[in-house]
């Protein structure tokens, strides 16, 4: 009997224990589910060096070894930032960060120091230059501790993820070059929070989506966002930008060529909008750009006639309107421009060409409807296209937005008169049917800029084209760097013959693999060397197609700065997916595939060289 009672008691105790353990596990599991975000944040923090923002530059950082001494608190903060970045770099084949050890951060490779702007008695990190380092990793939040840097150059590496929101603390940042990396996601809105920024280079990355309109209201001197995946309609306030150079090529922009470009007449020297989806006529306001030297809108869907106002662009040296749907006669005033030496209008439907165009140094009039000229379109192609003339008045583009005045004058009260009575409009006459209905135009293919593969991989089939360039300038000077002069003379160029059928451009020498140490303030810039960008492919428009009328433009959304994005985890997977195959049109056009280069960037004198070719 006693034995049975003991067994019953043992079973009861076991049941109680099992129930308690089960309840505890369920409770623990529910708590674990509720703390998933916290655990993820904790794991992310373990990968970074911990610092407390409320301590500021003079705070105590647990990650700094006690035996290290620093001349000032800013160098101590720089040590924390650079050590965090070193941990976030997962591949360093050139061992650039091998000497990032100890408290002497000014001797780290790629790190440059100079006297602080607000206190010349102390040294501080004033610039980062790790161009062409082949580094792989991501940018940690601790880089926001480098509050004194004026330039941040990391082009031609394998950094991925997003630009950390802590960059908003870099109040002195003058040049930001993130080109030729593997950054992805939306446009890095944090660049709009940089008050001293003048030079922005985001080209050859994987950014996508819309570009904020506020970018074109910012006081920049150069914008390079080409070779990404931006897709949106160019905003009306594009003309508010005070830049001297703007390159938006090889994205997925669409809509009208903004009439507000005429507002940029005082500063704009070069604009490159090639290989997008612009679909409109040429605005006559283009003629206001008296200082423009390079204008490239090739490989779009522009139509109508070239306006006579182009003949007023007296500084124009290179004009490229090839691979569009222009028609009519080339204005004689265009070919008579005093400085024009390169004019390409191939693969259009022009019917007239003044003899003065034939005297230009470089011109290309192939595949038009010019009788008596070689390599033109067939009579049937020209007849089909020209049977439906383009009426630019029916293309609804928005009006020009004037630039914002510094002090708007008070407006007097205006009494609006009563509206006049409405009268019915006469119906438009019916348009005659075309002789032959052309097939619809093919969709625009995706423009993909692949990251640079290993050096042993086979090169692409087309020869690499020449590349835009600018100068190597020394790291930041002792005083805040002023914006470069707008009308500075271009450097001497060495002509290089281009691969046919690309238009003739100039070549520039490649940058060195490792950035040199900072020379004195008055030293000349280092020499230049050749560096072509990767070729891009874009099929020309179909020969017999007539573009459908564009849909009405959607209302512009307000520019709202998004909340700070979280710091990305380490990027272990660095392989980018292969680009999708382009959609082939139903009737293959006879024109060759395009591997043309970007025109040279002559008007900018900045420290970062262009990205290297992809081999």
C-alpha positions in Angstrom: 0.0 0.0 0.0 2.8 2.4 1.0 4.5 1.5 -2.2 1.5 2.5 -4.3 1.2 5.8 -2.4 4.9 6.5 -3.1 4.4 5.8 -6.8 1.3 8.0 -7.0 3.2 10.8 -5.2 6.2 10.4 -7.5 3.9 10.5 -10.6 2.2 13.6 -9.3 5.5 15.4 -8.6 6.7 14.5 -12.1 3.5 15.8 -13.6 3.9 19.1 -11.7 7.5 19.4 -12.8 6.7 18.7 -16.4 3.9 21.2 -16.4 6.1 23.9 -14.9 8.9 23.2 -17.4 6.5 23.3 -20.3 4.9 26.6 -19.1 8.4 28.1 -18.6 9.4 27.0 -22.2 6.2 28.5 -23.6 6.7 31.7 -21.7 10.4 31.8 -22.8 9.3 31.1 -26.4 6.8 33.9 -26.4 9.3 36.3 -24.9 11.8 35.2 -27.5 9.3 35.9 -30.3 8.5 39.4 -28.9 12.2 40.2 -28.7 13.2 39.3 -32.2 13.8 42.9 -33.2 15.9 43.5 -30.1 17.9 40.4 -30.6 18.6 41.4 -34.2 19.6 44.9 -33.0 21.9 43.3 -30.4 23.5 41.1 -33.0 24.1 44.1 -35.2 25.6 46.0 -32.3 28.0 43.2 -31.6 29.4 43.6 -35.1 30.1 47.3 -34.5 32.2 49.1 -31.9 30.0 50.4 -29.2 29.9 54.1 -28.6 27.5 56.4 -26.9 26.3 59.4 -28.9 25.5 61.4 -25.8 29.2 61.4 -24.8 30.1 63.4 -27.9 33.7 63.7 -29.1 35.0 63.8 -25.5 33.3 60.7 -24.3 34.6 57.4 -23.0 34.6 54.6 -25.5 34.8 51.1 -24.1 36.5 49.8 -27.3 39.6 52.0 -27.0 42.4 50.1 -25.2 43.5 51.9 -22.0 47.2 51.9 -23.1 46.5 54.0 -26.2 47.0 57.8 -25.9 45.7 60.4 -28.3 46.6 64.1 -28.9 43.0 65.1 -28.7 39.5 63.7 -28.4 38.8 64.0 -32.2 41.6 61.6 -33.0 40.2 59.3 -30.4 36.8 59.4 -32.1 38.5 58.8 -35.5 40.2 55.7 -34.0 36.8 54.3 -33.0 35.3 55.0 -36.4 38.2 53.5 -38.4 38.4 50.4 -36.2 34.7 49.9 -36.7 35.2 50.3 -40.4 38.1 47.8 -40.4 35.9 45.2 -38.8 33.2 45.9 -41.4 35.7 45.2 -44.3 35.5 41.5 -45.1 38.0 41.5 -48.0 41.2 43.6 -48.4 43.3 41.9 -51.1 45.7 44.9 -51.2 46.2 45.0 -47.4 45.3 48.7 -47.4 44.1 48.4 -43.8 46.9 46.3 -42.5 48.5 49.3 -40.8 45.3 50.5 -39.2 46.7 49.7 -35.8 47.4 51.9 -32.9 46.6 55.5 -32.0 48.5 57.2 -34.9 45.4 57.3 -37.2 47.0 60.0 -39.4 49.5 57.4 -40.7 46.8 54.9 -41.6 46.7 54.2 -45.4 44.2 56.4 -47.1 43.7 58.6 -44.1 44.8 62.3 -44.3 45.0 64.8 -41.4 45.2 68.5 -41.3 44.6 71.3 -38.7 41.0 71.6 -37.6 39.1 74.4 -39.3 37.8 75.7 -35.9 41.0 75.1 -34.0 44.2 75.1 -36.1 46.2 74.1 -33.0 45.0 70.5 -33.2 45.2 67.8 -35.9 42.1 66.0 -37.1 41.2 63.5 -39.8 40.3 65.7 -42.8 39.9 63.2 -45.6 39.5 59.5 -46.6 40.8 58.3 -50.0 40.6 54.6 -50.7 39.9 54.7 -54.4 40.7 51.5 -56.4 41.3 49.5 -53.2 39.2 46.5 -54.2 37.8 46.5 -50.6 34.6 44.6 -49.8 32.4 45.3 -46.9 29.9 48.0 -45.8 29.9 51.4 -44.2 29.3 51.3 -40.4 27.4 53.9 -38.5 30.6 54.9 -36.6 31.8 56.8 -39.6 29.6 59.6 -38.5 32.3 60.3 -35.8 34.6 61.7 -38.5 33.0 65.1 -38.2 35.9 67.0 -39.6 36.4 65.3 -43.0 36.0 67.3 -46.1 36.4 64.5 -48.7 35.3 60.9 -48.7 36.5 58.9 -51.7 35.9 55.2 -52.0 35.3 54.7 -55.7 36.1 51.4 -57.5 35.7 49.1 -54.5 33.1 46.5 -53.6 31.3 48.2 -50.8 27.6 47.3 -50.6 24.5 48.0 -48.5 23.4 51.6 -47.8 24.9 54.9 -46.9 24.6 55.2 -43.1 22.4 57.9 -41.7 25.1 59.0 -39.4 26.7 60.8 -42.4 24.4 63.7 -41.5 27.0 64.7 -38.9 29.7 65.3 -41.6 29.0 69.0 -41.7 32.3 69.8 -43.5 32.0 67.2 -46.2 32.7 68.8 -49.6 33.2 65.8 -51.9 31.4 62.5 -51.7 32.5 59.8 -54.2 30.8 56.4 -53.8 31.0 55.5 -57.5 31.7 52.1 -59.0 30.7 50.1 -55.9 27.7 47.9 -55.1 25.5 50.1 -53.1 21.8 49.4 -53.6 18.4 50.5 -52.4 16.8 53.9 -52.6 18.5 57.2 -53.2 20.7 58.0 -50.1 18.6 60.8 -48.7 21.3 61.6 -46.1 23.2 63.5 -48.8 20.5 66.2 -48.6 21.6 66.8 -45.0 25.2 67.7 -45.9 25.4 71.5 -45.9 28.9 71.8 -47.4 28.5 69.2 -50.1 29.5 70.4 -53.6 30.5 67.3 -55.5 28.2 64.2 -55.5 29.2 61.0 -57.4 27.0 58.0 -57.1 27.5 56.5 -60.6 28.0 52.8 -61.4 26.0 51.5 -58.4 22.6 49.8 -58.0 20.6 52.6 -56.6 17.0 52.5 -57.7 13.6 54.3 -57.5 13.1 58.1 -57.6 15.6 60.8 -57.1 14.3 63.5 -54.7 13.4 66.8 -56.2 15.3 68.5 -53.3 18.6 67.3 -54.9 18.1 69.9 -57.6 17.5 72.7 -55.2 20.7 71.9 -53.3 23.8 74.1 -53.9 25.9 71.6 -55.7 28.5 72.1 -58.4 28.5 68.5 -59.9 26.0 65.7 -59.9 27.0 62.3 -61.3 24.2 59.7 -60.8 24.6 57.9 -64.2 24.6 54.1 -64.6 22.2 53.3 -61.8 18.5 52.1 -61.8 16.8 55.4 -61.1 13.4 55.4 -62.7 11.2 58.5 -62.6 10.1 61.6 -64.5 12.6 64.4 -64.6 11.2 67.1 -62.3 10.4 70.6 -63.3 12.8 72.0 -60.7 15.8 70.4 -62.5 16.6 73.8 -63.8 16.9 75.2 -60.3 20.2 73.4 -59.8 23.3 75.6 -59.9 25.6 72.8 -61.1 28.1 73.2 -63.8 28.0 69.5 -64.8 25.1 67.1 -64.5 25.2 63.5 -65.8 22.0 61.4 -65.6 22.9 58.9 -68.4 22.0 55.2 -68.5 19.1 55.2 -66.0 15.4 54.8 -66.6 14.2 58.4 -66.6 11.2 59.2 -68.7 8.8 62.0 -69.5 9.7 65.4 -71.0 13.0 67.1 -71.5 12.5 69.8 -68.9 12.0 73.3 -70.2 13.5 74.6 -67.0 17.0 73.7 -68.3 17.0 77.2 -69.6 17.2 78.5 -66.0 20.7 77.0 -65.7 22.3 79.3 -68.3 24.6 81.1 -65.8 26.3 77.9 -64.5 25.7 74.9 -66.7 28.6 73.7 -68.8 27.8 70.1 -69.6 24.6 68.0 -69.4 24.4 64.3 -70.4 21.0 62.7 -70.5 21.8 59.8 -73.0 20.2 56.4 -72.9 17.0 57.1 -70.9 13.4 57.2 -71.9 12.8 60.9 -72.5 9.8 61.3 -74.7 9.0 64.9 -75.9 10.0 67.6 -78.3 13.0 69.8 -78.0 12.1 72.9 -75.9 13.2 76.1 -77.4 14.5 77.3 -74.0 17.6 75.2 -74.6 18.9 78.1 -76.6 19.4 80.1 -73.3 22.3 77.9 -72.3 25.1 80.2 -73.7 27.8 78.6 -71.6 27.0 74.9 -72.4 29.9 73.0 -74.1 28.6 69.4 -74.1 25.0 68.4 -74.7 24.1 64.8 -75.2 20.5 63.5 -75.4 21.2 60.5 -77.6 19.4 57.2 -77.3 16.0 58.6 -76.1 12.6 59.0 -77.8 12.8 62.7 -78.6 10.9 63.9 -81.6 9.9 66.9 -83.7 12.4 69.4 -85.2 15.5 70.9 -83.8 14.7 74.4 -82.7 16.5 77.3 -84.3 17.4 78.5 -80.8 20.2 75.9 -80.6 22.1 78.2 -82.9 22.3 80.7 -80.0 24.4 78.2 -77.9 27.6 79.9 -78.8 29.9 77.9 -76.5 28.6 74.5 -77.7 31.4 72.1 -78.7 29.7 68.7 -78.8 26.1 68.1 -79.7 24.7 64.5 -79.9 21.0 63.9 -80.7 21.5 60.5 -82.4 19.2 57.6 -82.0 16.0 59.6 -81.5 13.0 60.3 -83.8 13.8 63.8 -84.9 12.6 65.0 -88.3 12.6 68.1 -90.5 15.7 70.1 -91.6 18.8 70.8 -89.6 18.9 74.5 -88.9 21.9 76.1 -90.6 22.6 78.2 -87.5 23.3 75.0 -85.6 26.1 73.9 -87.9 27.4 77.4 -88.0 28.1 77.6 -84.3 31.6 79.0 -83.8 32.9 76.3 -81.4 31.0 73.3 -82.6 33.4 70.5 -83.7 31.4 67.3 -83.1 27.7 67.0 -84.2 26.0 63.6 -84.4 22.4 63.3 -85.5 22.5 59.7 -86.9 19.5 57.3 -86.7 16.8 59.9 -87.0 14.5 61.0 -89.8 15.9 64.3 -90.9 15.1 65.3 -94.4 17.3 68.3 -94.9 21.0 69.1 -94.1 22.6 72.4 -94.9 26.0 72.2 -96.7 27.8 73.9 -93.8 27.2 70.8 -91.7 29.5 68.8 -94.0 32.4 71.1 -93.1 32.4 70.2 -89.4 35.4 68.5 -88.0 33.3 65.5 -86.9 29.7 64.8 -87.8 27.5 61.7 -88.3 24.4 61.9 -90.5 23.9 58.2 -91.2 20.4 56.5 -91.2 18.3 59.6 -91.9 16.2 60.5 -94.9 18.8 62.7 -96.6 18.7 62.1 -100.3 22.1 62.0 -101.9 23.9 61.1 -98.7 25.4 57.6 -98.1 24.0 55.1 -95.7 20.5 56.5 -95.4 17.1 54.9 -94.5 15.0 53.3 -97.3 12.4 55.4 -99.0 9.7 53.2 -97.5 10.9 53.7 -94.0 11.0 57.5 -94.4 7.6 57.5 -96.1 5.9 55.6 -93.3 7.4 57.7 -90.5 6.9 61.1 -92.2 3.3 60.3 -93.2 2.4 61.0 -89.6 4.0 64.4 -88.7 4.6 65.2 -85.1 2.6 67.9 -83.5 4.6 69.1 -80.5 1.7 71.2 -79.2 -0.3 68.1 -78.2 2.6 66.9 -76.0 1.7 68.1 -72.5 4.8 69.1 -70.7 4.8 71.2 -67.6 5.7 74.8 -67.6 9.1 76.2 -66.6 9.6 76.6 -62.8 11.6 79.8 -62.2 14.5 79.5 -59.8 13.7 80.4 -56.2 14.7 84.1 -55.4 16.7 84.8 -52.3 14.3 87.4 -51.1 10.9 87.2 -52.8 9.3 90.7 -53.2 5.9 91.2 -51.7 3.2 90.8 -54.3 0.5 93.5 -54.6 -3.1 92.4 -54.3 -4.6 91.4 -57.6 -8.3 91.7 -58.4 -9.3 88.9 -60.7 -11.9 90.0 -63.3 -15.0 87.8 -63.9 -14.3 85.0 -66.4 -15.6 85.5 -69.9 -18.3 83.2 -71.1 -17.1 79.9 -72.5 -17.5 79.3 -76.2 -17.5 75.8 -77.7 -14.3 75.0 -79.6 -14.7 73.7 -83.2 -13.9 70.0 -83.5 -10.5 69.3 -85.0 -10.4 68.0 -88.6 -9.9 64.2 -88.8 -6.4 63.2 -89.6 -5.9 61.0 -92.7 -5.0 57.4 -92.1 -1.3 56.5 -92.5 -0.1 54.7 -95.5 1.2 51.8 -93.4 0.6 51.1 -89.8 3.9 50.6 -88.1 4.4 48.1 -85.3 4.5 49.4 -81.8 7.9 50.4 -80.4 9.7 47.8 -78.3 9.9 48.4 -74.6 12.9 50.1 -73.2 15.4 47.4 -72.0 16.8 47.4 -68.5 20.1 49.2 -68.3 22.3 47.2 -65.9 25.7 48.2 -64.7 27.5 45.1 -63.5 30.1 45.3 -60.8 33.7 44.7 -61.9 34.4 41.0 -62.2 37.7 39.4 -61.3 40.7 40.4 -63.4 41.1 37.0 -65.0 37.6 36.9 -66.5 37.4 37.4 -70.3 36.9 41.0 -71.4 33.6 42.1 -73.0 33.4 41.8 -76.8 33.3 45.5 -77.6 36.4 47.6 -77.2 36.2 49.8 -74.1 35.2 53.4 -74.9 36.9 56.5 -73.5 35.6 57.9 -70.2 34.8 61.2 -68.6 37.5 62.5 -66.4 38.4 65.1 -63.9 41.6 66.0 -62.0 43.2 64.6 -58.9 43.2 67.3 -56.3 45.1 67.2 -53.0 43.3 66.4 -49.8 41.4 69.1 -48.0 43.2 72.4 -47.6 43.6 74.3 -44.3 40.7 76.6 -45.1 37.2 75.5 -46.2 37.5 74.6 -49.9 35.6 77.1 -52.1 33.5 75.8 -55.0 35.5 75.6 -58.2 35.3 78.5 -60.7 32.5 78.0 -63.2 34.4 79.3 -66.2 37.8 77.8 -65.6 39.6 76.8 -68.8 39.7 73.0 -69.5 43.0 71.1 -69.3 44.9 70.1 -72.4 43.4 67.0 -73.9 45.1 64.2 -75.8 42.9 62.9 -78.6 42.4 59.2 -78.9 40.6 57.6 -81.9 37.3 56.0 -80.8 36.0 52.6 -81.9 33.5 52.9 -84.7 30.6 53.6 -84.8 30.8 55.6 -81.5 31.1 59.3 -81.8 34.5 61.0 -81.5 35.4 61.9 -77.9 38.6 62.5 -76.0 40.4 60.2 -73.6 41.8 60.7 -70.2 44.6 58.9 -68.4 43.8 56.4 -65.6 44.2 57.1 -61.9 46.8 55.3 -59.8 45.7 52.3 -57.9 46.6 53.8 -54.6 46.0 57.4 -53.6 49.3 59.3 -53.0 50.0 61.0 -49.7 48.6 64.5 -49.4 50.9 67.1 -51.0 51.3 70.6 -49.7 48.5 73.0 -50.2 50.1 74.8 -53.2 51.5 71.7 -54.9 50.2 70.8 -58.5 47.8 67.9 -59.0 49.2 64.5 -59.8 49.3 63.4 -63.5 46.3 61.7 -65.1 46.0 58.3 -66.7 43.4 56.4 -69.1 40.3 54.9 -67.6 37.2 53.9 -69.6 33.9 53.1 -68.1 32.0 49.9 -68.9 30.1 49.7 -72.1 26.4 50.0 -72.1 23.9 48.5 -74.5 20.8 50.1 -75.7 19.0 49.1 -78.9 18.0 52.0 -81.1 14.4 52.9 -81.7 12.5 50.9 -84.3 12.7 52.2 -87.7 9.0 52.3 -88.6 7.5 53.1 -85.3 5.5 56.1 -84.3 5.4 56.9 -80.6 2.1 56.8 -78.9 0.9 60.0 -77.2 2.4 60.1 -73.7 0.0 59.7 -70.7 -0.6 62.8 -68.6 2.1 63.3 -66.1 1.3 62.2 -62.5 1.3 64.8 -59.8 4.6 65.3 -58.1 4.7 63.9 -54.6 6.1 66.1 -51.8 9.7 65.6 -50.9 9.6 63.9 -47.5 12.8 62.9 -45.9 12.5 59.2 -44.9 13.4 58.0 -41.4 17.0 57.0 -40.8 17.7 53.6 -42.4 19.1 51.0 -40.2 22.8 50.1 -40.6 23.1 47.1 -43.0 24.5 43.8 -41.9 27.8 42.6 -43.3 27.6 41.9 -46.9 28.8 38.3 -47.3 27.2 37.8 -50.7 28.9 40.1 -53.1 27.9 38.5 -56.4 25.4 40.6 -58.3 22.7 38.8 -60.4 23.3 38.7 -64.1 21.4 41.4 -66.1 18.1 40.2 -67.7 18.3 39.8 -71.5 16.9 42.8 -73.4 13.6 42.5 -75.1 14.1 42.2 -78.8 11.7 44.1 -81.1 9.5 42.2 -83.5 11.4 43.6 -86.5 15.1 43.8 -85.7 16.6 47.2 -86.7 19.6 47.3 -89.0 21.5 49.6 -86.7 24.5 48.1 -84.8 24.5 47.7 -81.0 25.6 50.7 -79.1 28.7 50.7 -76.9 29.3 54.4 -77.1 31.1 56.4 -74.4 30.0 59.2 -72.3 31.3 62.6 -73.5 34.3 64.0 -71.6 33.7 65.9 -68.4 35.9 68.9 -68.9 34.4 71.4 -66.5 35.0 69.8 -63.1 38.2 69.8 -61.1 37.8 67.3 -58.4 39.9 64.7 -56.6 38.2 61.5 -57.6 39.2 59.8 -60.9 36.5 58.1 -63.0 35.8 54.4 -62.4 38.0 51.9 -64.2 36.9 49.7 -67.0 35.2 46.4 -66.2 37.4 43.4 -67.4 
